[in-house]
Amino acid sequence: MGLSTREQRVLDDIARRLRAEDPALARSLSGHGTGVVRAEAIASPPSAWPIVALAVALAGCAFLIALGK
């Protein structure tokens, strides 16, 4: 799905301002983001279940320790 005309205009304006304000940064970024992006190439966010499981286990241990006192 492509960008709308308005979205493309906004991005072009941002690029133009970046080239005017910081040409070195614009040159270093110019090679990034070219080409087609496939859904397989986009990394999925890491799963949060290990952190949640650890938090539940620690809360359970704290609860059991509190009951023992």
C-alpha positions as CSV (number, residue, x, y, z in Angstrom):
1,M,0.0,0.0,0.0
2,G,1.5,3.3,-1.0
3,L,1.4,6.7,0.6
4,S,-1.3,9.2,-0.1
5,T,-0.4,12.3,-2.0
6,R,-0.5,14.3,1.3
7,E,1.7,11.9,3.1
8,Q,4.2,11.8,0.3
9,R,4.2,15.6,0.3
10,V,4.8,15.8,4.1
11,L,7.7,13.3,3.8
12,D,9.3,15.2,0.9
13,D,9.0,18.4,3.0
14,I,10.7,16.7,6.0
15,A,13.5,15.4,3.7
16,R,14.0,18.8,2.1
17,R,14.3,20.5,5.5
18,L,16.7,17.9,6.8
19,R,18.9,18.4,3.8
20,A,18.9,22.1,4.4
21,E,19.5,21.9,8.2
22,D,21.9,19.0,8.4
23,P,23.4,17.9,5.1
24,A,25.8,15.4,6.7
25,L,23.0,13.6,8.5
26,A,20.9,13.6,5.4
27,R,23.7,12.0,3.4
28,S,24.3,9.4,6.0
29,L,20.6,8.5,6.1
30,S,20.1,8.6,2.3
31,G,21.0,4.9,1.9
32,H,18.6,3.7,4.5
33,G,15.0,2.9,3.8
34,T,15.3,2.3,0.1
35,G,13.7,-0.7,-1.6
36,V,10.6,-2.7,-0.9
37,V,9.8,-3.8,2.6
38,R,8.2,-7.3,3.0
39,A,6.3,-8.2,6.0
40,E,8.8,-11.1,6.7
41,A,11.6,-8.5,6.9
42,I,9.9,-6.5,9.7
43,A,11.0,-7.9,13.0
44,S,8.2,-8.7,15.4
45,P,8.4,-7.3,18.9
46,P,9.9,-9.6,21.5
47,S,7.4,-11.7,23.5
48,A,6.7,-10.4,27.0
49,W,5.6,-13.8,28.5
50,P,9.0,-14.6,30.1
51,I,9.0,-11.3,32.0
52,V,5.4,-11.8,33.1
53,A,6.1,-15.4,34.2
54,L,9.1,-14.2,36.2
55,A,7.1,-11.4,37.8
56,V,4.3,-13.9,38.8
57,A,6.9,-16.3,40.2
58,L,8.6,-13.6,42.3
59,A,5.2,-12.4,43.5
60,G,4.2,-15.9,44.5
61,C,7.5,-16.4,46.4
62,A,7.1,-13.1,48.2
63,F,3.5,-14.1,49.1
64,L,4.6,-17.5,50.4
65,I,7.5,-15.9,52.4
66,A,5.0,-13.4,53.9
67,L,2.7,-16.2,54.9
68,G,5.5,-18.0,56.7
69,K,6.3,-15.1,59.0
